[in-house]
Amino acid sequence: MWCPLPGTKIDGLYIAFLRSPDGVVFEFVERPLKVFST
């Protein structure tokens, strides 16, 4: 499940927290490609 993060300085930033079978929590962040282009 991806959740938008309103109020951040980067529009379109999404974050997800997933738990592995071992119980370790991983954080995945998705940013729009325009943030990385110059």
N, C-alpha and C positions, 0 to 999 in steps of 0.2 A: 504494500500500500504506500503510495507516494502522497505526501502532504505538502501543499504549498506553504511558503513562509512569507506571508504578507508583512510589509513594513521593513523588509530588508533593502539594502541599497542596490541589490541586483534583482531586477525583475525576472520572473520565471525561475527562481531558485526553488528546488524541491529537495526534500530530505526524507529518507526512509530508515527505520531501525528494524533490523532482522535478527532473529536469534538462531544460532546454529544448533544442531542436535546435541552438542556438548554444553549448551547453555551460555555460550559466548555471544554477546550482543555486538553486531556490526552496524556502523552508520554509513549509509551511502548518500552522497550529495550529487545532484544533477544540476549543472549550470548550462545556460544557453551558449551556443557556439560564439555568438557575437561578443561575449565577455572576453574571449581569448583572441579575437582578431584585433589587429592594430590599424 
